[in-house]
Amino acid sequence: MFDLAYSLEFRADVPVMDTTGLTNRFDFDLDCTESDLKNHDWDSVNLALGKLGLELVSTNMPLEMLVVEKVK
């Protein structure tokens, strides 16, 4: 699921966190287009994910990140 979350994040250019707890490998086709992700058409994306028993949920959870700064 980490790879799916990373792929969704990369294509949609929004942070995506995998909170499924799933660790096995899966083979599936996601039935949505890259333009659905780029245009943030979450209804189409969730329709495709729903067939897999998954969904994207919008939230305001804190996000830990590293920041690279120029040395003074």
CHARMM internal coordinates of N, CA and C (Angstrom, degrees):
IC EDIT
DIST 1 N 1 CA 1.4409
DIST 1 CA 1 C 1.5271
ANGL 1 N 1 CA 1 C 111.45
DIST 1 C 2 N 1.3457
ANGL 1 CA 1 C 2 N 116.34
DIHE 1 N 1 CA 1 C 2 N -26.60
DIST 2 N 2 CA 1.4598
ANGL 1 C 2 N 2 CA 119.28
DIHE 1 CA 1 C 2 N 2 CA 177.88
DIST 2 CA 2 C 1.5249
ANGL 2 N 2 CA 2 C 110.13
DIHE 1 C 2 N 2 CA 2 C -57.70
DIST 2 C 3 N 1.3334
ANGL 2 CA 2 C 3 N 117.42
DIHE 2 N 2 CA 2 C 3 N -43.54
DIST 3 N 3 CA 1.4677
ANGL 2 C 3 N 3 CA 121.13
DIHE 2 CA 2 C 3 N 3 CA -179.44
DIST 3 CA 3 C 1.5262
ANGL 3 N 3 CA 3 C 111.49
DIHE 2 C 3 N 3 CA 3 C -63.83
DIST 3 C 4 N 1.3387
ANGL 3 CA 3 C 4 N 116.98
DIHE 3 N 3 CA 3 C 4 N -38.53
DIST 4 N 4 CA 1.4619
ANGL 3 C 4 N 4 CA 120.30
DIHE 3 CA 3 C 4 N 4 CA 177.79
DIST 4 CA 4 C 1.5253
ANGL 4 N 4 CA 4 C 109.92
DIHE 3 C 4 N 4 CA 4 C -64.54
DIST 4 C 5 N 1.3250
ANGL 4 CA 4 C 5 N 117.32
DIHE 4 N 4 CA 4 C 5 N -46.85
DIST 5 N 5 CA 1.4662
ANGL 4 C 5 N 5 CA 120.96
DIHE 4 CA 4 C 5 N 5 CA 179.66
DIST 5 CA 5 C 1.5267
ANGL 5 N 5 CA 5 C 110.46
DIHE 4 C 5 N 5 CA 5 C -60.33
DIST 5 C 6 N 1.3319
ANGL 5 CA 5 C 6 N 116.57
DIHE 5 N 5 CA 5 C 6 N -43.88
DIST 6 N 6 CA 1.4667
ANGL 5 C 6 N 6 CA 120.54
DIHE 5 CA 5 C 6 N 6 CA 179.45
DIST 6 CA 6 C 1.5312
ANGL 6 N 6 CA 6 C 110.55
DIHE 5 C 6 N 6 CA 6 C -62.16
DIST 6 C 7 N 1.3182
ANGL 6 CA 6 C 7 N 116.61
DIHE 6 N 6 CA 6 C 7 N -43.85
DIST 7 N 7 CA 1.4640
ANGL 6 C 7 N 7 CA 120.95
DIHE 6 CA 6 C 7 N 7 CA -179.26
DIST 7 CA 7 C 1.5317
ANGL 7 N 7 CA 7 C 111.06
DIHE 6 C 7 N 7 CA 7 C -63.33
DIST 7 C 8 N 1.3255
ANGL 7 CA 7 C 8 N 116.94
DIHE 7 N 7 CA 7 C 8 N -43.82
DIST 8 N 8 CA 1.4679
ANGL 7 C 8 N 8 CA 120.57
DIHE 7 CA 7 C 8 N 8 CA 178.08
DIST 8 CA 8 C 1.5282
ANGL 8 N 8 CA 8 C 110.23
DIHE 7 C 8 N 8 CA 8 C -62.98
DIST 8 C 9 N 1.3227
ANGL 8 CA 8 C 9 N 116.63
DIHE 8 N 8 CA 8 C 9 N -43.09
DIST 9 N 9 CA 1.4626
ANGL 8 C 9 N 9 CA 121.29
DIHE 8 CA 8 C 9 N 9 CA -179.89
DIST 9 CA 9 C 1.5205
ANGL 9 N 9 CA 9 C 111.02
DIHE 8 C 9 N 9 CA 9 C -62.74
DIST 9 C 10 N 1.3216
ANGL 9 CA 9 C 10 N 117.27
DIHE 9 N 9 CA 9 C 10 N -45.20
DIST 10 N 10 CA 1.4606
ANGL 9 C 10 N 10 CA 121.98
DIHE 9 CA 9 C 10 N 10 CA -179.06
DIST 10 CA 10 C 1.5285
ANGL 10 N 10 CA 10 C 111.14
DIHE 9 C 10 N 10 CA 10 C -63.00
DIST 10 C 11 N 1.3201
ANGL 10 CA 10 C 11 N 116.97
DIHE 10 N 10 CA 10 C 11 N -46.03
DIST 11 N 11 CA 1.4685
ANGL 10 C 11 N 11 CA 120.34
DIHE 10 CA 10 C 11 N 11 CA -175.60
DIST 11 CA 11 C 1.5281
ANGL 11 N 11 CA 11 C 112.89
DIHE 10 C 11 N 11 CA 11 C -75.42
DIST 11 C 12 N 1.3379
ANGL 11 CA 11 C 12 N 117.92
DIHE 11 N 11 CA 11 C 12 N -34.83
DIST 12 N 12 CA 1.4623
ANGL 11 C 12 N 12 CA 121.12
DIHE 11 CA 11 C 12 N 12 CA -178.00
DIST 12 CA 12 C 1.5238
ANGL 12 N 12 CA 12 C 112.29
DIHE 11 C 12 N 12 CA 12 C -90.50
DIST 12 C 13 N 1.3277
ANGL 12 CA 12 C 13 N 117.11
DIHE 12 N 12 CA 12 C 13 N -13.62
DIST 13 N 13 CA 1.4585
ANGL 12 C 13 N 13 CA 122.97
DIHE 12 CA 12 C 13 N 13 CA -179.32
DIST 13 CA 13 C 1.5334
ANGL 13 N 13 CA 13 C 111.86
DIHE 12 C 13 N 13 CA 13 C 58.29
DIST 13 C 14 N 1.3346
ANGL 13 CA 13 C 14 N 115.22
DIHE 13 N 13 CA 13 C 14 N 41.93
DIST 14 N 14 CA 1.4652
ANGL 13 C 14 N 14 CA 123.15
DIHE 13 CA 13 C 14 N 14 CA 173.07
DIST 14 CA 14 C 1.5280
ANGL 14 N 14 CA 14 C 107.63
DIHE 13 C 14 N 14 CA 14 C -138.49
DIST 14 C 15 N 1.3237
ANGL 14 CA 14 C 15 N 118.11
DIHE 14 N 14 CA 14 C 15 N 149.94
DIST 15 N 15 CA 1.4666
ANGL 14 C 15 N 15 CA 119.45
DIHE 14 CA 14 C 15 N 15 CA 178.27
DIST 15 CA 15 C 1.5295
ANGL 15 N 15 CA 15 C 111.38
DIHE 14 C 15 N 15 CA 15 C -64.28
DIST 15 C 16 N 1.3275
ANGL 15 CA 15 C 16 N 116.56
DIHE 15 N 15 CA 15 C 16 N 135.18
DIST 16 N 16 CA 1.4640
ANGL 15 C 16 N 16 CA 122.27
DIHE 15 CA 15 C 16 N 16 CA 177.23
DIST 16 CA 16 C 1.5218
ANGL 16 N 16 CA 16 C 107.57
DIHE 15 C 16 N 16 CA 16 C -129.80
DIST 16 C 17 N 1.3276
ANGL 16 CA 16 C 17 N 116.80
DIHE 16 N 16 CA 16 C 17 N 123.71
DIST 17 N 17 CA 1.4589
ANGL 16 C 17 N 17 CA 122.59
DIHE 16 CA 16 C 17 N 17 CA 179.89
DIST 17 CA 17 C 1.5254
ANGL 17 N 17 CA 17 C 109.01
DIHE 16 C 17 N 17 CA 17 C -106.95
DIST 17 C 18 N 1.3292
ANGL 17 CA 17 C 18 N 116.67
DIHE 17 N 17 CA 17 C 18 N 132.90
DIST 18 N 18 CA 1.4641
ANGL 17 C 18 N 18 CA 121.52
DIHE 17 CA 17 C 18 N 18 CA 175.51
DIST 18 CA 18 C 1.5217
ANGL 18 N 18 CA 18 C 108.10
DIHE 17 C 18 N 18 CA 18 C -87.65
DIST 18 C 19 N 1.3208
ANGL 18 CA 18 C 19 N 116.98
DIHE 18 N 18 CA 18 C 19 N 109.72
DIST 19 N 19 CA 1.4607
ANGL 18 C 19 N 19 CA 121.06
DIHE 18 CA 18 C 19 N 19 CA 177.69
DIST 19 CA 19 C 1.5265
ANGL 19 N 19 CA 19 C 111.25
DIHE 18 C 19 N 19 CA 19 C -114.62
DIST 19 C 20 N 1.3387
ANGL 19 CA 19 C 20 N 116.63
DIHE 19 N 19 CA 19 C 20 N 19.85
DIST 20 N 20 CA 1.4701
ANGL 19 C 20 N 20 CA 120.20
DIHE 19 CA 19 C 20 N 20 CA -178.38
DIST 20 CA 20 C 1.5169
ANGL 20 N 20 CA 20 C 112.13
DIHE 19 C 20 N 20 CA 20 C -73.59
DIST 20 C 21 N 1.3238
ANGL 20 CA 20 C 21 N 117.35
DIHE 20 N 20 CA 20 C 21 N -30.45
DIST 21 N 21 CA 1.4648
ANGL 20 C 21 N 21 CA 120.32
DIHE 20 CA 20 C 21 N 21 CA -174.74
DIST 21 CA 21 C 1.5172
ANGL 21 N 21 CA 21 C 112.84
DIHE 20 C 21 N 21 CA 21 C 79.01
DIST 21 C 22 N 1.3356
ANGL 21 CA 21 C 22 N 117.35
DIHE 21 N 21 CA 21 C 22 N 1.70
DIST 22 N 22 CA 1.4645
ANGL 21 C 22 N 22 CA 121.71
DIHE 21 CA 21 C 22 N 22 CA 179.98
DIST 22 CA 22 C 1.5217
ANGL 22 N 22 CA 22 C 109.87
DIHE 21 C 22 N 22 CA 22 C -78.23
DIST 22 C 23 N 1.3353
ANGL 22 CA 22 C 23 N 116.86
DIHE 22 N 22 CA 22 C 23 N 135.49
DIST 23 N 23 CA 1.4626
ANGL 22 C 23 N 23 CA 120.82
DIHE 22 CA 22 C 23 N 23 CA -178.36
DIST 23 CA 23 C 1.5236
ANGL 23 N 23 CA 23 C 113.14
DIHE 22 C 23 N 23 CA 23 C -121.97
DIST 23 C 24 N 1.3253
ANGL 23 CA 23 C 24 N 117.75
DIHE 23 N 23 CA 23 C 24 N -9.48
DIST 24 N 24 CA 1.4676
ANGL 23 C 24 N 24 CA 120.59
DIHE 23 CA 23 C 24 N 24 CA -179.85
DIST 24 CA 24 C 1.5216
ANGL 24 N 24 CA 24 C 110.65
DIHE 23 C 24 N 24 CA 24 C -74.76
DIST 24 C 25 N 1.3224
ANGL 24 CA 24 C 25 N 116.04
DIHE 24 N 24 CA 24 C 25 N 168.30
DIST 25 N 25 CA 1.4651
ANGL 24 C 25 N 25 CA 121.88
DIHE 24 CA 24 C 25 N 25 CA 175.53
DIST 25 CA 25 C 1.5264
ANGL 25 N 25 CA 25 C 108.72
DIHE 24 C 25 N 25 CA 25 C -93.08
DIST 25 C 26 N 1.3314
ANGL 25 CA 25 C 26 N 116.03
DIHE 25 N 25 CA 25 C 26 N 145.56
DIST 26 N 26 CA 1.4587
ANGL 25 C 26 N 26 CA 121.83
DIHE 25 CA 25 C 26 N 26 CA -178.08
DIST 26 CA 26 C 1.5190
ANGL 26 N 26 CA 26 C 108.93
DIHE 25 C 26 N 26 CA 26 C -133.68
DIST 26 C 27 N 1.3168
ANGL 26 CA 26 C 27 N 116.27
DIHE 26 N 26 CA 26 C 27 N 150.25
DIST 27 N 27 CA 1.4592
ANGL 26 C 27 N 27 CA 122.97
DIHE 26 CA 26 C 27 N 27 CA 177.04
DIST 27 CA 27 C 1.5237
ANGL 27 N 27 CA 27 C 107.14
DIHE 26 C 27 N 27 CA 27 C -122.31
DIST 27 C 28 N 1.3388
ANGL 27 CA 27 C 28 N 116.87
DIHE 27 N 27 CA 27 C 28 N 115.06
DIST 28 N 28 CA 1.4578
ANGL 27 C 28 N 28 CA 120.54
DIHE 27 CA 27 C 28 N 28 CA -177.88
DIST 28 CA 28 C 1.5154
ANGL 28 N 28 CA 28 C 109.29
DIHE 27 C 28 N 28 CA 28 C -155.29
DIST 28 C 29 N 1.3100
ANGL 28 CA 28 C 29 N 116.16
DIHE 28 N 28 CA 28 C 29 N 163.51
DIST 29 N 29 CA 1.4633
ANGL 28 C 29 N 29 CA 123.21
DIHE 28 CA 28 C 29 N 29 CA 172.87
DIST 29 CA 29 C 1.5167
ANGL 29 N 29 CA 29 C 107.49
DIHE 28 C 29 N 29 CA 29 C -109.79
DIST 29 C 30 N 1.3245
ANGL 29 CA 29 C 30 N 116.62
DIHE 29 N 29 CA 29 C 30 N 126.45
DIST 30 N 30 CA 1.4533
ANGL 29 C 30 N 30 CA 121.31
DIHE 29 CA 29 C 30 N 30 CA 177.74
DIST 30 CA 30 C 1.5258
ANGL 30 N 30 CA 30 C 107.61
DIHE 29 C 30 N 30 CA 30 C -86.64
DIST 30 C 31 N 1.3069
ANGL 30 CA 30 C 31 N 116.47
DIHE 30 N 30 CA 30 C 31 N 117.36
DIST 31 N 31 CA 1.4588
ANGL 30 C 31 N 31 CA 122.90
DIHE 30 CA 30 C 31 N 31 CA -172.40
DIST 31 CA 31 C 1.5333
ANGL 31 N 31 CA 31 C 111.78
DIHE 30 C 31 N 31 CA 31 C -87.35
DIST 31 C 32 N 1.3482
ANGL 31 CA 31 C 32 N 115.83
DIHE 31 N 31 CA 31 C 32 N 59.40
DIST 32 N 32 CA 1.4594
ANGL 31 C 32 N 32 CA 121.07
DIHE 31 CA 31 C 32 N 32 CA 171.42
DIST 32 CA 32 C 1.5264
ANGL 32 N 32 CA 32 C 106.97
DIHE 31 C 32 N 32 CA 32 C -145.34
DIST 32 C 33 N 1.3213
ANGL 32 CA 32 C 33 N 116.22
DIHE 32 N 32 CA 32 C 33 N 166.24
DIST 33 N 33 CA 1.4626
ANGL 32 C 33 N 33 CA 119.09
DIHE 32 CA 32 C 33 N 33 CA -176.34
DIST 33 CA 33 C 1.5248
ANGL 33 N 33 CA 33 C 110.85
DIHE 32 C 33 N 33 CA 33 C -99.46
DIST 33 C 34 N 1.3143
ANGL 33 CA 33 C 34 N 115.49
DIHE 33 N 33 CA 33 C 34 N 161.99
DIST 34 N 34 CA 1.4599
ANGL 33 C 34 N 34 CA 120.07
DIHE 33 CA 33 C 34 N 34 CA 176.83
DIST 34 CA 34 C 1.5214
ANGL 34 N 34 CA 34 C 110.32
DIHE 33 C 34 N 34 CA 34 C -63.45
DIST 34 C 35 N 1.3311
ANGL 34 CA 34 C 35 N 117.43
DIHE 34 N 34 CA 34 C 35 N -32.29
DIST 35 N 35 CA 1.4704
ANGL 34 C 35 N 35 CA 119.35
DIHE 34 CA 34 C 35 N 35 CA 178.39
DIST 35 CA 35 C 1.5281
ANGL 35 N 35 CA 35 C 110.92
DIHE 34 C 35 N 35 CA 35 C -68.39
DIST 35 C 36 N 1.3443
ANGL 35 CA 35 C 36 N 117.97
DIHE 35 N 35 CA 35 C 36 N -30.05
DIST 36 N 36 CA 1.4681
ANGL 35 C 36 N 36 CA 120.23
DIHE 35 CA 35 C 36 N 36 CA 173.89
DIST 36 CA 36 C 1.5244
ANGL 36 N 36 CA 36 C 109.89
DIHE 35 C 36 N 36 CA 36 C -58.94
DIST 36 C 37 N 1.3300
ANGL 36 CA 36 C 37 N 116.52
DIHE 36 N 36 CA 36 C 37 N -41.33
DIST 37 N 37 CA 1.4593
ANGL 36 C 37 N 37 CA 121.27
DIHE 36 CA 36 C 37 N 37 CA 179.77
DIST 37 CA 37 C 1.5178
ANGL 37 N 37 CA 37 C 111.53
DIHE 36 C 37 N 37 CA 37 C -72.01
DIST 37 C 38 N 1.3232
ANGL 37 CA 37 C 38 N 117.18
DIHE 37 N 37 CA 37 C 38 N -46.27
DIST 38 N 38 CA 1.4669
ANGL 37 C 38 N 38 CA 120.84
DIHE 37 CA 37 C 38 N 38 CA -178.61
DIST 38 CA 38 C 1.5215
ANGL 38 N 38 CA 38 C 111.81
DIHE 37 C 38 N 38 CA 38 C -64.40
DIST 38 C 39 N 1.3462
ANGL 38 CA 38 C 39 N 116.69
DIHE 38 N 38 CA 38 C 39 N -33.73
DIST 39 N 39 CA 1.4671
ANGL 38 C 39 N 39 CA 121.70
DIHE 38 CA 38 C 39 N 39 CA -179.28
DIST 39 CA 39 C 1.5279
ANGL 39 N 39 CA 39 C 112.17
DIHE 38 C 39 N 39 CA 39 C -90.85
DIST 39 C 40 N 1.3289
ANGL 39 CA 39 C 40 N 116.18
DIHE 39 N 39 CA 39 C 40 N 4.42
DIST 40 N 40 CA 1.4681
ANGL 39 C 40 N 40 CA 122.49
DIHE 39 CA 39 C 40 N 40 CA 179.80
DIST 40 CA 40 C 1.5292
ANGL 40 N 40 CA 40 C 111.96
DIHE 39 C 40 N 40 CA 40 C 55.34
DIST 40 C 41 N 1.3189
ANGL 40 CA 40 C 41 N 115.96
DIHE 40 N 40 CA 40 C 41 N 42.49
DIST 41 N 41 CA 1.4708
ANGL 40 C 41 N 41 CA 122.12
DIHE 40 CA 40 C 41 N 41 CA 175.31
DIST 41 CA 41 C 1.5356
ANGL 41 N 41 CA 41 C 107.29
DIHE 40 C 41 N 41 CA 41 C -82.73
DIST 41 C 42 N 1.3468
ANGL 41 CA 41 C 42 N 115.44
DIHE 41 N 41 CA 41 C 42 N 75.83
DIST 42 N 42 CA 1.4644
ANGL 41 C 42 N 42 CA 120.80
DIHE 41 CA 41 C 42 N 42 CA -172.92
DIST 42 CA 42 C 1.5208
ANGL 42 N 42 CA 42 C 112.50
DIHE 41 C 42 N 42 CA 42 C -65.00
DIST 42 C 43 N 1.3312
ANGL 42 CA 42 C 43 N 118.29
DIHE 42 N 42 CA 42 C 43 N -25.62
DIST 43 N 43 CA 1.4747
ANGL 42 C 43 N 43 CA 119.82
DIHE 42 CA 42 C 43 N 43 CA 177.35
DIST 43 CA 43 C 1.5244
ANGL 43 N 43 CA 43 C 110.11
DIHE 42 C 43 N 43 CA 43 C -63.34
DIST 43 C 44 N 1.3279
ANGL 43 CA 43 C 44 N 117.68
DIHE 43 N 43 CA 43 C 44 N -46.26
DIST 44 N 44 CA 1.4667
ANGL 43 C 44 N 44 CA 121.47
DIHE 43 CA 43 C 44 N 44 CA 179.11
DIST 44 CA 44 C 1.5240
ANGL 44 N 44 CA 44 C 111.36
DIHE 43 C 44 N 44 CA 44 C -66.07
DIST 44 C 45 N 1.3250
ANGL 44 CA 44 C 45 N 115.65
DIHE 44 N 44 CA 44 C 45 N -41.43
DIST 45 N 45 CA 1.4621
ANGL 44 C 45 N 45 CA 119.69
DIHE 44 CA 44 C 45 N 45 CA -179.80
DIST 45 CA 45 C 1.5307
ANGL 45 N 45 CA 45 C 110.09
DIHE 44 C 45 N 45 CA 45 C -65.52
DIST 45 C 46 N 1.3388
ANGL 45 CA 45 C 46 N 117.34
DIHE 45 N 45 CA 45 C 46 N -44.45
DIST 46 N 46 CA 1.4648
ANGL 45 C 46 N 46 CA 120.05
DIHE 45 CA 45 C 46 N 46 CA 179.70
DIST 46 CA 46 C 1.5272
ANGL 46 N 46 CA 46 C 112.05
DIHE 45 C 46 N 46 CA 46 C -68.62
DIST 46 C 47 N 1.3120
ANGL 46 CA 46 C 47 N 117.32
DIHE 46 N 46 CA 46 C 47 N -29.18
DIST 47 N 47 CA 1.4652
ANGL 46 C 47 N 47 CA 120.06
DIHE 46 CA 46 C 47 N 47 CA 175.06
DIST 47 CA 47 C 1.5289
ANGL 47 N 47 CA 47 C 109.33
DIHE 46 C 47 N 47 CA 47 C -63.43
DIST 47 C 48 N 1.3264
ANGL 47 CA 47 C 48 N 116.85
DIHE 47 N 47 CA 47 C 48 N -43.89
DIST 48 N 48 CA 1.4679
ANGL 47 C 48 N 48 CA 121.72
DIHE 47 CA 47 C 48 N 48 CA 178.77
DIST 48 CA 48 C 1.5321
ANGL 48 N 48 CA 48 C 110.51
DIHE 47 C 48 N 48 CA 48 C -67.50
DIST 48 C 49 N 1.3318
ANGL 48 CA 48 C 49 N 117.26
DIHE 48 N 48 CA 48 C 49 N -43.74
DIST 49 N 49 CA 1.4655
ANGL 48 C 49 N 49 CA 120.75
DIHE 48 CA 48 C 49 N 49 CA 179.70
DIST 49 CA 49 C 1.5240
ANGL 49 N 49 CA 49 C 111.44
DIHE 48 C 49 N 49 CA 49 C -67.21
DIST 49 C 50 N 1.3271
ANGL 49 CA 49 C 50 N 116.85
DIHE 49 N 49 CA 49 C 50 N -33.03
DIST 50 N 50 CA 1.4599
ANGL 49 C 50 N 50 CA 121.30
DIHE 49 CA 49 C 50 N 50 CA 179.97
DIST 50 CA 50 C 1.5187
ANGL 50 N 50 CA 50 C 112.43
DIHE 49 C 50 N 50 CA 50 C -59.92
DIST 50 C 51 N 1.3202
ANGL 50 CA 50 C 51 N 117.22
DIHE 50 N 50 CA 50 C 51 N -32.14
DIST 51 N 51 CA 1.4713
ANGL 50 C 51 N 51 CA 121.14
DIHE 50 CA 50 C 51 N 51 CA 177.82
DIST 51 CA 51 C 1.5276
ANGL 51 N 51 CA 51 C 110.75
DIHE 50 C 51 N 51 CA 51 C -65.97
DIST 51 C 52 N 1.3442
ANGL 51 CA 51 C 52 N 116.59
DIHE 51 N 51 CA 51 C 52 N -19.08
DIST 52 N 52 CA 1.4649
ANGL 51 C 52 N 52 CA 122.11
DIHE 51 CA 51 C 52 N 52 CA 179.22
DIST 52 CA 52 C 1.5273
ANGL 52 N 52 CA 52 C 111.55
DIHE 51 C 52 N 52 CA 52 C -101.43
DIST 52 C 53 N 1.3393
ANGL 52 CA 52 C 53 N 116.39
DIHE 52 N 52 CA 52 C 53 N 2.07
DIST 53 N 53 CA 1.4522
ANGL 52 C 53 N 53 CA 120.38
DIHE 52 CA 52 C 53 N 53 CA -177.77
DIST 53 CA 53 C 1.5226
ANGL 53 N 53 CA 53 C 112.76
DIHE 52 C 53 N 53 CA 53 C 78.82
DIST 53 C 54 N 1.3285
ANGL 53 CA 53 C 54 N 116.97
DIHE 53 N 53 CA 53 C 54 N 24.66
DIST 54 N 54 CA 1.4637
ANGL 53 C 54 N 54 CA 122.81
DIHE 53 CA 53 C 54 N 54 CA -178.26
DIST 54 CA 54 C 1.5209
ANGL 54 N 54 CA 54 C 109.87
DIHE 53 C 54 N 54 CA 54 C -125.05
DIST 54 C 55 N 1.3365
ANGL 54 CA 54 C 55 N 117.07
DIHE 54 N 54 CA 54 C 55 N 162.11
DIST 55 N 55 CA 1.4599
ANGL 54 C 55 N 55 CA 120.79
DIHE 54 CA 54 C 55 N 55 CA 172.14
DIST 55 CA 55 C 1.5146
ANGL 55 N 55 CA 55 C 110.10
DIHE 54 C 55 N 55 CA 55 C -155.00
DIST 55 C 56 N 1.3263
ANGL 55 CA 55 C 56 N 115.46
DIHE 55 N 55 CA 55 C 56 N 152.19
DIST 56 N 56 CA 1.4600
ANGL 55 C 56 N 56 CA 121.82
DIHE 55 CA 55 C 56 N 56 CA 172.36
DIST 56 CA 56 C 1.5208
ANGL 56 N 56 CA 56 C 107.22
DIHE 55 C 56 N 56 CA 56 C -89.95
DIST 56 C 57 N 1.3316
ANGL 56 CA 56 C 57 N 116.09
DIHE 56 N 56 CA 56 C 57 N 133.75
DIST 57 N 57 CA 1.4564
ANGL 56 C 57 N 57 CA 121.36
DIHE 56 CA 56 C 57 N 57 CA 179.54
DIST 57 CA 57 C 1.5158
ANGL 57 N 57 CA 57 C 108.04
DIHE 56 C 57 N 57 CA 57 C -124.33
DIST 57 C 58 N 1.3057
ANGL 57 CA 57 C 58 N 117.10
DIHE 57 N 57 CA 57 C 58 N 123.52
DIST 58 N 58 CA 1.4548
ANGL 57 C 58 N 58 CA 121.89
DIHE 57 CA 57 C 58 N 58 CA 179.03
DIST 58 CA 58 C 1.5284
ANGL 58 N 58 CA 58 C 108.65
DIHE 57 C 58 N 58 CA 58 C -74.57
DIST 58 C 59 N 1.3295
ANGL 58 CA 58 C 59 N 115.76
DIHE 58 N 58 CA 58 C 59 N 134.50
DIST 59 N 59 CA 1.4600
ANGL 58 C 59 N 59 CA 120.55
DIHE 58 CA 58 C 59 N 59 CA -179.18
DIST 59 CA 59 C 1.5209
ANGL 59 N 59 CA 59 C 110.38
DIHE 58 C 59 N 59 CA 59 C -150.62
DIST 59 C 60 N 1.3031
ANGL 59 CA 59 C 60 N 115.94
DIHE 59 N 59 CA 59 C 60 N 165.87
DIST 60 N 60 CA 1.4614
ANGL 59 C 60 N 60 CA 121.87
DIHE 59 CA 59 C 60 N 60 CA 176.98
DIST 60 CA 60 C 1.5236
ANGL 60 N 60 CA 60 C 110.42
DIHE 59 C 60 N 60 CA 60 C -112.16
DIST 60 C 61 N 1.3201
ANGL 60 CA 60 C 61 N 117.79
DIHE 60 N 60 CA 60 C 61 N 43.65
DIST 61 N 61 CA 1.4608
ANGL 60 C 61 N 61 CA 120.27
DIHE 60 CA 60 C 61 N 61 CA -178.50
DIST 61 CA 61 C 1.5199
ANGL 61 N 61 CA 61 C 110.35
DIHE 60 C 61 N 61 CA 61 C -73.39
DIST 61 C 62 N 1.3400
ANGL 61 CA 61 C 62 N 116.62
DIHE 61 N 61 CA 61 C 62 N 147.75
DIST 62 N 62 CA 1.4679
ANGL 61 C 62 N 62 CA 119.00
DIHE 61 CA 61 C 62 N 62 CA 178.13
DIST 62 CA 62 C 1.5277
ANGL 62 N 62 CA 62 C 110.86
DIHE 61 C 62 N 62 CA 62 C -62.65
DIST 62 C 63 N 1.3032
ANGL 62 CA 62 C 63 N 116.05
DIHE 62 N 62 CA 62 C 63 N 144.68
DIST 63 N 63 CA 1.4546
ANGL 62 C 63 N 63 CA 121.20
DIHE 62 CA 62 C 63 N 63 CA -177.02
DIST 63 CA 63 C 1.5187
ANGL 63 N 63 CA 63 C 108.89
DIHE 62 C 63 N 63 CA 63 C -122.33
DIST 63 C 64 N 1.3247
ANGL 63 CA 63 C 64 N 116.47
DIHE 63 N 63 CA 63 C 64 N 119.87
DIST 64 N 64 CA 1.4505
ANGL 63 C 64 N 64 CA 120.69
DIHE 63 CA 63 C 64 N 64 CA 178.42
DIST 64 CA 64 C 1.5283
ANGL 64 N 64 CA 64 C 108.67
DIHE 63 C 64 N 64 CA 64 C -82.12
DIST 64 C 65 N 1.3437
ANGL 64 CA 64 C 65 N 115.73
DIHE 64 N 64 CA 64 C 65 N 135.14
DIST 65 N 65 CA 1.4590
ANGL 64 C 65 N 65 CA 118.82
DIHE 64 CA 64 C 65 N 65 CA 179.61
DIST 65 CA 65 C 1.5169
ANGL 65 N 65 CA 65 C 109.97
DIHE 64 C 65 N 65 CA 65 C -149.10
DIST 65 C 66 N 1.3043
ANGL 65 CA 65 C 66 N 116.05
DIHE 65 N 65 CA 65 C 66 N 160.67
DIST 66 N 66 CA 1.4494
ANGL 65 C 66 N 66 CA 123.01
DIHE 65 CA 65 C 66 N 66 CA 173.27
DIST 66 CA 66 C 1.5128
ANGL 66 N 66 CA 66 C 108.39
DIHE 65 C 66 N 66 CA 66 C -102.88
DIST 66 C 67 N 1.3203
ANGL 66 CA 66 C 67 N 116.40
DIHE 66 N 66 CA 66 C 67 N 142.74
DIST 67 N 67 CA 1.4531
ANGL 66 C 67 N 67 CA 121.37
DIHE 66 CA 66 C 67 N 67 CA 179.94
DIST 67 CA 67 C 1.5320
ANGL 67 N 67 CA 67 C 107.61
DIHE 66 C 67 N 67 CA 67 C -120.22
DIST 67 C 68 N 1.3172
ANGL 67 CA 67 C 68 N 116.99
DIHE 67 N 67 CA 67 C 68 N 129.76
DIST 68 N 68 CA 1.4568
ANGL 67 C 68 N 68 CA 121.99
DIHE 67 CA 67 C 68 N 68 CA 176.25
DIST 68 CA 68 C 1.5146
ANGL 68 N 68 CA 68 C 107.27
DIHE 67 C 68 N 68 CA 68 C -96.33
DIST 68 C 69 N 1.3502
ANGL 68 CA 68 C 69 N 115.04
DIHE 68 N 68 CA 68 C 69 N 124.95
DIST 69 N 69 CA 1.4675
ANGL 68 C 69 N 69 CA 119.94
DIHE 68 CA 68 C 69 N 69 CA -179.95
DIST 69 CA 69 C 1.5243
ANGL 69 N 69 CA 69 C 110.34
DIHE 68 C 69 N 69 CA 69 C -120.13
DIST 69 C 70 N 1.2837
ANGL 69 CA 69 C 70 N 116.04
DIHE 69 N 69 CA 69 C 70 N 155.64
DIST 70 N 70 CA 1.4482
ANGL 69 C 70 N 70 CA 122.35
DIHE 69 CA 69 C 70 N 70 CA 177.01
DIST 70 CA 70 C 1.5363
ANGL 70 N 70 CA 70 C 108.36
DIHE 69 C 70 N 70 CA 70 C -73.64
DIST 70 C 71 N 1.3187
ANGL 70 CA 70 C 71 N 116.51
DIHE 70 N 70 CA 70 C 71 N 135.29
DIST 71 N 71 CA 1.4668
ANGL 70 C 71 N 71 CA 121.65
DIHE 70 CA 70 C 71 N 71 CA 178.55
DIST 71 CA 71 C 1.5203
ANGL 71 N 71 CA 71 C 109.20
DIHE 70 C 71 N 71 CA 71 C -72.01
DIST 71 C 72 N 1.3285
ANGL 71 CA 71 C 72 N 115.17
DIHE 71 N 71 CA 71 C 72 N 137.84
DIST 72 N 72 CA 1.4790
ANGL 71 C 72 N 72 CA 119.49
DIHE 71 CA 71 C 72 N 72 CA -177.47
DIST 72 CA 72 C 1.4973
ANGL 72 N 72 CA 72 C 111.09
DIHE 71 C 72 N 72 CA 72 C -84.88
END
COOR INIT
IC SEED 1 N 1 CA 1 C
IC BUILD
